[in-house]
Structure formats: structure tokens, C-alpha cells
Amino acid sequence: RDAPFASLETQRRAGRLSDGSEVVYVDTVGFVESLPHGLVQSFAATLEAARESDVLLLVVDCASARAVRQRDTVVSTLRNELCLPE
């Protein structure tokens, strides 16, 4: 069943890297174009998690015809909201 936004909660899980360092993995609501008004709060949580992160991993569906545009939207948003360098 196709269920976009079926899970809007940010998920956090503790983990450990191979060197023994403790980490927290955060899985957030993805970035979307034309965000429905009712999802603004969930998206704010995504940006807050990104602000608190040391490392961001961007996963893009390369099978999508809009993959490049989607990636560019995410990178642009992160640069603007988090003041990241070009």
C-alpha cells in the first residue's frame, strides 16, 4: 500500500561504531516539495535534528525522474536553514 507520511515521528536509536564510539542514529521525516501545512511541525523536527548532527547522510531515490531536483532541494534547504557553506 502506498502510504506517504505514514510515519511522521523522528526515530532515535543508540549505536556503537567499530572503534567503540557511541552514536545516536536519527531517522527523520524526509524533505518534500510543497509541504502540506499539517506536516510543518514534523519538518521542523527534521531541521532541528539536522542542526544537532555532526554528520548528515542524504539518501536519494536514484530511480526517480526527479532525483536531481529532490537532492538540490534538500541541499539548498539545509544550506539556507543551517547556514552551511556552498
Salt bridges, closest charged atoms under 4 A:
GLU22 OE2 - ARG16 NH2 3.32
GLU33 OE1 - ARG69 NH2 2.53
GLU48 OE1 - ARG51 NH1 3.57
GLU52 OE1 - ARG12 NH2 3.74
ASP72 OD1 - ARG71 NH2 2.79
GLU81 OE1 - ARG51 NH2 3.90
GLU86 OE1 - ARG79 NH1 3.54
